[in-house]
Amino acid sequence: MSSNESCERLYPTPWASLNALPEELRLDTTLHGAQSFRWRKTEESEWTNVLDGKLVSVKQTDNDVLFRTYKPREVAVSDTSKDSQDLKSYLRDYFQLDTSLQDLYTSWATADPNFRRVGSQNVAFRGIRVLRQHPVENLITFICTSNNNVARITLMVNALCREYGPAIGVPSHVPEDEPPFHDFPVIKTLSATDDLESRLRELGFGYRAKYITQTCARLSEHPDPEAYLLSLRALPYKDAIQALLEFPGVGPKVADCVALMSLDKREAVPVDRHVWQIALRDYGFTMADEIEDYTLTPKVYRQIQQHFRSLHGEYCGWAHSVLFTADLRAFNDRINCELGGDIASPSKTPKKRK
């Protein structure tokens, strides 16, 4: 059953301050840094998404980040301070704003000359934070990332939401032909869909359709699938990873992504071909004879993780996210222009170092 029904236009509440300097939160790189794939740019410096059933916009200014939600016309004008404060608390948790990013950048730059070059000396890559997402969305989304690219992942995740997620509405200031915003579907909806795998294949998910279907079935064995995944936040890192690896389509990289971005495991360092390239190119990482074309063995994976953990400390997963984002093709021009250096294409296969 598709959720593409027509939606009413919703009207904005007044902008309010999130109390976040650009050095603490930069929206363009954080929201388009391959952590979440549902934020849609609706105006210059403004991004909109559905979070916890609410249509929300955030906007970058010179010295702050602003936020607002959307409601029916007669309700929007009477938005209460409590509503605004509740949303502010939610967003500050989502962006993890109680953690000082400037202090972390200073620490990483002191320990790591490459981070100093990329993250501290380049204004474009300050303010990149790890989001604290709901683990259901994070898990299903990152199953979609296997052998994929950002543009296609974005299409797939939004197709899933349009097909099975509740339609929330359309902001009044966007063009009328813009599609409505949908929330992420709940596990019970997905697991109760008889033809889920075949429909996902029709939507372009390929072999990932089987993994998503099986993972939803596995999650539905729990009385409250969402609560079960949230409970993994209380587990130690290794136990949380082991629990995630039980799901079809979840390998070490996907498990580390979910652990980092939704389970509060800041020591998680997801390692893929892209991160391997960074380790080789920028950190002189070597693995004797095991680096031959592209064979990311468990031993290589663990040693690359340990390299970054030793270098960046407790919040190594956050430092990894800055380096990863700075190396994405979408942002290469910022490093090339502002630092005067070339960034190798992430599509190149790591080669054995002589």
Secondary structure as GFF3:
##gff-version 3
##sequence-region A 1 354
A	DSSP	beta_strand	9	12	.	.	.	ID=ss1
A	DSSP	beta_strand	16	17	.	.	.	ID=ss2
A	DSSP	alpha_helix	27	31	.	.	.	ID=ss3
A	DSSP	beta_strand	40	43	.	.	.	ID=ss4
A	DSSP	beta_strand	46	51	.	.	.	ID=ss5
A	DSSP	beta_strand	54	60	.	.	.	ID=ss6
A	DSSP	beta_strand	65	71	.	.	.	ID=ss7
A	DSSP	alpha_helix	73	76	.	.	.	ID=ss8
A	DSSP	alpha_helix	81	94	.	.	.	ID=ss9
A	DSSP	alpha_helix	101	111	.	.	.	ID=ss10
A	DSSP	alpha_helix	113	115	.	.	.	ID=ss11
A	DSSP	pi_helix	116	120	.	.	.	ID=ss12
A	DSSP	three_ten_helix	123	125	.	.	.	ID=ss13
A	DSSP	alpha_helix	135	143	.	.	.	ID=ss14
A	DSSP	alpha_helix	150	164	.	.	.	ID=ss15
A	DSSP	beta_strand	167	171	.	.	.	ID=ss16
A	DSSP	beta_strand	181	182	.	.	.	ID=ss17
A	DSSP	alpha_helix	187	191	.	.	.	ID=ss18
A	DSSP	alpha_helix	196	202	.	.	.	ID=ss19
A	DSSP	alpha_helix	208	219	.	.	.	ID=ss20
A	DSSP	alpha_helix	225	231	.	.	.	ID=ss21
A	DSSP	three_ten_helix	232	234	.	.	.	ID=ss22
A	DSSP	alpha_helix	237	244	.	.	.	ID=ss23
A	DSSP	alpha_helix	252	262	.	.	.	ID=ss24
A	DSSP	alpha_helix	273	283	.	.	.	ID=ss25
A	DSSP	alpha_helix	298	312	.	.	.	ID=ss26
A	DSSP	three_ten_helix	313	315	.	.	.	ID=ss27
A	DSSP	alpha_helix	316	326	.	.	.	ID=ss28
A	DSSP	three_ten_helix	329	331	.	.	.	ID=ss29
A	DSSP	alpha_helix	332	339	.	.	.	ID=ss30
###
